[in-house]
Amino acid sequence: MLAVAVLLLTAIAVKIFRANAPKKADDLLEYFKKHPDRVSFCMAENDCPIIAYQADRKMPLASVLKIMVAIEYIRQVKSRQITPDQTVTLDQLDRYYIPYSDGGAHQHWLEGIHRRQPQPGQPKPGQTVTLAEVAKGMIEYSSNANTEYLMAVLGLEAINRTVLQIGGADHDPIFPISSAGLMGTYLMDTESMTFREMIRRLERMSFDEYASISKEILQKLSEDGRKAFIRRYGNRMSFHRELQLVSSRRMPAGTARLYATLPARLRQLDWFDDDAWRQFRHLMQRPVREGSPIAELLSKGGSSISICNDVLYAKDREGNRLSIAMFIQEPSRKQLKRLQRKTVPFVLKLLLDPDYRSRVARELAGNGWAEPTIRKEEPRC
């Protein structure tokens, strides 16, 4: 499921040259109005929020949280704690790969790595990639294995200090959500639980305990060269729909307002200079066709069995900066698939049509939307 958002955002990058988005754009707007409890949405223009609908509600982030891991990666590169060209073997990365858990994202990244080798083909024993390639694979392909490896290298304490500095109370501390996907079957075994007992245990667990157990599992994966832990607990039960719904609800959460204003917040950090922005752009950038009214597009999606999230940072030919953060939590499988198909036309219309932006703001205002307040961490508008 995590690969779905990547495909949607690639579609945006490919189709963004079109002047008019399909009429399906309104379908997602109508969903927002009917289900305000399932949405957090914010759009900013030149760093100022212009549409904010339930924008301060914290929603499960799924792979959107990888943006924060990327920011900490850049900070540690800037402070010379790590270097982009330091290497890791593919065997080391494979310790964190849980088959069937990421919609093929990690395998697609590996295929791209192998195609760029002087002699394309199957990986050889001991084959290495750079840390820069790992970080790029985390964002461009949404590889969970790359993400969890970087969490181990960067340190979750360091990542969460940066998260706190940027987001404060608007962002939960990050923990390894891929490792957390094995928590249910792990607890059934180690605590001798039935499936139903395990579901209740996960639902009632505190955030701190849930995060702690996920970190415990991450540590076990990092020490398990033979992947015995994944073979034991990454079984069919770990992909049970009810368990995945609980896991999705327990993911770290953040607000749409925070992510829509993230570029402005980053520029307020002492260390985040022009070079840091270039590194951020390199990790996040998507292709845009020649002649598009959009000159630059940075994006990251996040999805699960019940989550459809998108974050985009765009710049038009006049130099205006447009940001969109859209977080949706929808428990119906059929409805979620419909929403994923409607994301592209809605985002296209917002990016390309100022009149449509005004209309969306008006209609959401009539549905309980309030004029966004400017917080101390946001620029004056």
LINFEN-V783696 format. One record per residue. N is the residue number from 1. RES is the residue in three letters. SS is DSSP state (H for helix, E for strand, - for the rest). PSI is psi in degrees with one decimal (* if undefined). Layout:
n=<N:N>
res=<RES:RES>
ss=<SS:SS>
psi=<PSI:PSI>
//
This chain:
n=<1:2:3:4:5:6:7:8:9:10:11:12:13:14:15:16:17:18:19:20:21:22:23:24:25:26:27:28:29:30:31:32:33:34:35:36:37:38:39:40:41:42:43:44:45:46:47:48:49:50:51:52:53:54:55:56:57:58:59:60:61:62:63:64:65:66:67:68:69:70:71:72:73:74:75:76:77:78:79:80:81:82:83:84:85:86:87:88:89:90:91:92:93:94:95:96:97:98:99:100:101:102:103:104:105:106:107:108:109:110:111:112:113:114:115:116:117:118:119:120:121:122:123:124:125:126:127:128:129:130:131:132:133:134:135:136:137:138:139:140:141:142:143:144:145:146:147:148:149:150:151:152:153:154:155:156:157:158:159:160:161:162:163:164:165:166:167:168:169:170:171:172:173:174:175:176:177:178:179:180:181:182:183:184:185:186:187:188:189:190:191:192:193:194:195:196:197:198:199:200:201:202:203:204:205:206:207:208:209:210:211:212:213:214:215:216:217:218:219:220:221:222:223:224:225:226:227:228:229:230:231:232:233:234:235:236:237:238:239:240:241:242:243:244:245:246:247:248:249:250:251:252:253:254:255:256:257:258:259:260:261:262:263:264:265:266:267:268:269:270:271:272:273:274:275:276:277:278:279:280:281:282:283:284:285:286:287:288:289:290:291:292:293:294:295:296:297:298:299:300:301:302:303:304:305:306:307:308:309:310:311:312:313:314:315:316:317:318:319:320:321:322:323:324:325:326:327:328:329:330:331:332:333:334:335:336:337:338:339:340:341:342:343:344:345:346:347:348:349:350:351:352:353:354:355:356:357:358:359:360:361:362:363:364:365:366:367:368:369:370:371:372:373:374:375:376:377:378:379:380:381>
res=<MET:LEU:ALA:VAL:ALA:VAL:LEU:LEU:LEU:THR:ALA:ILE:ALA:VAL:LYS:ILE:PHE:ARG:ALA:ASN:ALA:PRO:LYS:LYS:ALA:ASP:ASP:LEU:LEU:GLU:TYR:PHE:LYS:LYS:HIS:PRO:ASP:ARG:VAL:SER:PHE:CYS:MET:ALA:GLU:ASN:ASP:CYS:PRO:ILE:ILE:ALA:TYR:GLN:ALA:ASP:ARG:LYS:MET:PRO:LEU:ALA:SER:VAL:LEU:LYS:ILE:MET:VAL:ALA:ILE:GLU:TYR:ILE:ARG:GLN:VAL:LYS:SER:ARG:GLN:ILE:THR:PRO:ASP:GLN:THR:VAL:THR:LEU:ASP:GLN:LEU:ASP:ARG:TYR:TYR:ILE:PRO:TYR:SER:ASP:GLY:GLY:ALA:HIS:GLN:HIS:TRP:LEU:GLU:GLY:ILE:HIS:ARG:ARG:GLN:PRO:GLN:PRO:GLY:GLN:PRO:LYS:PRO:GLY:GLN:THR:VAL:THR:LEU:ALA:GLU:VAL:ALA:LYS:GLY:MET:ILE:GLU:TYR:SER:SER:ASN:ALA:ASN:THR:GLU:TYR:LEU:MET:ALA:VAL:LEU:GLY:LEU:GLU:ALA:ILE:ASN:ARG:THR:VAL:LEU:GLN:ILE:GLY:GLY:ALA:ASP:HIS:ASP:PRO:ILE:PHE:PRO:ILE:SER:SER:ALA:GLY:LEU:MET:GLY:THR:TYR:LEU:MET:ASP:THR:GLU:SER:MET:THR:PHE:ARG:GLU:MET:ILE:ARG:ARG:LEU:GLU:ARG:MET:SER:PHE:ASP:GLU:TYR:ALA:SER:ILE:SER:LYS:GLU:ILE:LEU:GLN:LYS:LEU:SER:GLU:ASP:GLY:ARG:LYS:ALA:PHE:ILE:ARG:ARG:TYR:GLY:ASN:ARG:MET:SER:PHE:HIS:ARG:GLU:LEU:GLN:LEU:VAL:SER:SER:ARG:ARG:MET:PRO:ALA:GLY:THR:ALA:ARG:LEU:TYR:ALA:THR:LEU:PRO:ALA:ARG:LEU:ARG:GLN:LEU:ASP:TRP:PHE:ASP:ASP:ASP:ALA:TRP:ARG:GLN:PHE:ARG:HIS:LEU:MET:GLN:ARG:PRO:VAL:ARG:GLU:GLY:SER:PRO:ILE:ALA:GLU:LEU:LEU:SER:LYS:GLY:GLY:SER:SER:ILE:SER:ILE:CYS:ASN:ASP:VAL:LEU:TYR:ALA:LYS:ASP:ARG:GLU:GLY:ASN:ARG:LEU:SER:ILE:ALA:MET:PHE:ILE:GLN:GLU:PRO:SER:ARG:LYS:GLN:LEU:LYS:ARG:LEU:GLN:ARG:LYS:THR:VAL:PRO:PHE:VAL:LEU:LYS:LEU:LEU:LEU:ASP:PRO:ASP:TYR:ARG:SER:ARG:VAL:ALA:ARG:GLU:LEU:ALA:GLY:ASN:GLY:TRP:ALA:GLU:PRO:THR:ILE:ARG:LYS:GLU:GLU:PRO:ARG:CYS>
ss=<-:H:H:H:H:H:H:H:H:H:H:H:H:H:H:-:-:-:-:-:-:-:-:-:H:H:H:H:H:H:H:H:H:H:-:H:H:H:E:E:E:E:E:E:E:-:-:E:E:E:E:E:E:-:-:-:-:-:E:E:-:H:H:H:H:H:H:H:H:H:H:H:H:H:H:H:H:H:-:-:-:-:-:-:-:-:E:E:E:H:H:H:H:H:-:-:-:-:-:-:-:-:-:-:H:H:H:H:H:H:H:H:H:H:H:-:-:-:-:-:-:-:-:-:-:-:-:E:E:E:H:H:H:H:H:H:H:H:H:H:H:-:-:H:H:H:H:H:H:H:H:H:H:H:-:H:H:H:H:H:H:H:H:H:H:H:H:H:H:H:E:-:-:-:-:-:H:H:H:H:-:-:H:H:H:H:H:H:H:H:-:-:-:-:H:H:H:H:H:H:H:H:H:H:-:-:H:H:H:H:H:H:H:H:H:H:H:H:H:H:H:H:-:-:-:-:-:H:H:H:H:H:H:-:-:H:H:H:H:-:H:H:H:H:H:H:H:H:H:-:-:-:E:E:-:H:H:H:H:H:-:H:H:H:H:H:H:-:-:-:-:-:-:H:H:H:H:H:H:H:H:H:H:H:E:E:-:-:-:-:-:-:-:E:E:E:E:E:E:E:E:E:E:-:-:-:E:E:E:E:E:E:E:E:E:E:-:-:-:-:E:E:E:E:E:E:E:E:E:-:-:-:H:H:H:H:H:H:H:H:H:H:H:H:H:H:H:H:H:H:H:H:-:H:H:H:H:H:H:H:H:H:H:H:H:-:-:-:-:-:-:-:-:-:-:-:-:-:-:-:->
psi=<-31.5:-27.0:-18.2:-45.4:-37.6:-43.6:-39.5:-43.4:-32.9:-39.3:-39.5:-45.1:-37.3:-38.2:-1.3:-12.7:-15.2:140.9:-31.5:124.2:154.6:163.6:-14.6:-11.2:-37.8:-21.3:-41.9:-36.7:-43.1:-37.0:-43.3:-45.8:-33.6:-26.3:61.0:-22.1:-8.5:8.2:144.3:120.6:138.5:137.2:134.2:145.3:121.5:46.1:-3.6:125.3:126.4:-20.5:126.3:102.7:110.6:33.9:-16.5:7.7:128.0:130.1:148.9:135.1:-25.2:-136.9:-6.2:-30.1:-15.3:-21.3:-41.9:-36.5:-40.4:-39.6:-42.0:-35.6:-47.1:-41.4:-42.2:-29.6:-45.1:-36.8:3.1:26.5:-28.4:164.8:142.3:-26.5:3.9:149.1:158.2:142.6:151.5:-28.4:-38.6:-43.9:-35.4:-22.1:-28.5:-0.8:120.4:109.5:141.3:10.9:-9.2:22.4:22.7:7.7:-48.4:-40.4:-37.8:-38.5:-44.1:-40.1:-40.8:-39.9:-43.9:-34.3:-28.1:-4.8:150.5:-34.7:87.0:148.7:-159.8:146.4:144.3:154.9:131.3:3.4:139.6:158.9:162.7:161.9:-33.9:-39.9:-36.5:-45.1:-40.5:-40.4:-31.2:-40.4:-51.4:-42.0:-12.7:39.7:119.9:-38.1:-44.2:-40.3:-47.2:-32.4:-45.1:-36.1:-40.9:-39.6:-46.5:-32.4:125.5:-30.7:-44.1:-43.8:-44.8:-22.4:-40.6:-40.8:-44.7:-40.8:-38.9:-45.4:-17.9:-133.9:-7.4:1.5:126.1:154.8:147.3:141.8:166.1:102.2:-24.7:-45.9:-37.5:-22.9:-16.4:-1.2:-40.9:-52.2:-31.7:-44.6:-36.0:-37.6:-53.3:-25.6:11.5:58.5:154.4:168.6:-46.2:-39.5:-39.0:-41.5:-45.7:-39.4:-45.3:-40.2:-33.7:-8.6:141.6:159.5:-45.0:-40.8:-41.2:-45.1:-39.9:-43.4:-37.1:-37.4:-36.7:-42.9:-41.5:-42.7:-40.7:-40.6:-39.6:-24.2:0.1:81.0:-25.4:-3.3:31.5:-35.3:-45.8:-40.6:-34.1:-41.0:-12.0:50.7:-175.4:-34.3:-33.3:-16.2:13.2:135.4:-44.3:-39.2:-41.1:-33.3:-42.0:-45.6:-38.5:-42.0:-27.6:-0.7:153.2:142.9:157.5:172.4:153.5:-36.4:-43.3:-49.3:-29.4:-28.6:13.4:-44.5:-41.0:-39.7:-38.8:-39.6:-16.8:-10.7:139.3:-38.3:-12.9:85.7:-167.9:-36.5:-39.9:-39.7:-38.7:-41.0:-40.7:-45.3:-41.6:-40.4:-36.9:-12.4:141.6:153.3:142.1:134.3:149.6:136.2:-2.8:145.0:-14.1:123.4:-28.5:141.4:120.9:140.1:158.2:131.3:172.9:132.3:159.1:-164.3:-17.2:14.0:137.6:99.4:145.0:137.3:129.0:141.4:115.2:159.6:130.6:-179.8:-17.4:-1.2:4.8:138.6:127.2:130.5:140.2:131.9:121.2:114.4:124.4:133.2:110.8:113.4:-16.4:123.6:-45.3:-43.8:-38.9:-42.5:-39.0:-44.0:-40.6:-34.6:-24.3:-8.3:-45.3:-53.5:-35.6:-47.4:-41.4:-46.9:-41.1:-42.0:-35.7:-13.9:99.5:-35.0:-37.3:-38.9:-46.0:-39.7:-44.1:-42.9:-42.7:-45.7:-36.9:-28.0:-38.5:-7.6:22.0:9.3:138.6:149.7:127.0:134.4:150.2:118.6:169.9:-26.4:-3.4:150.8:159.0:134.8:*>
//
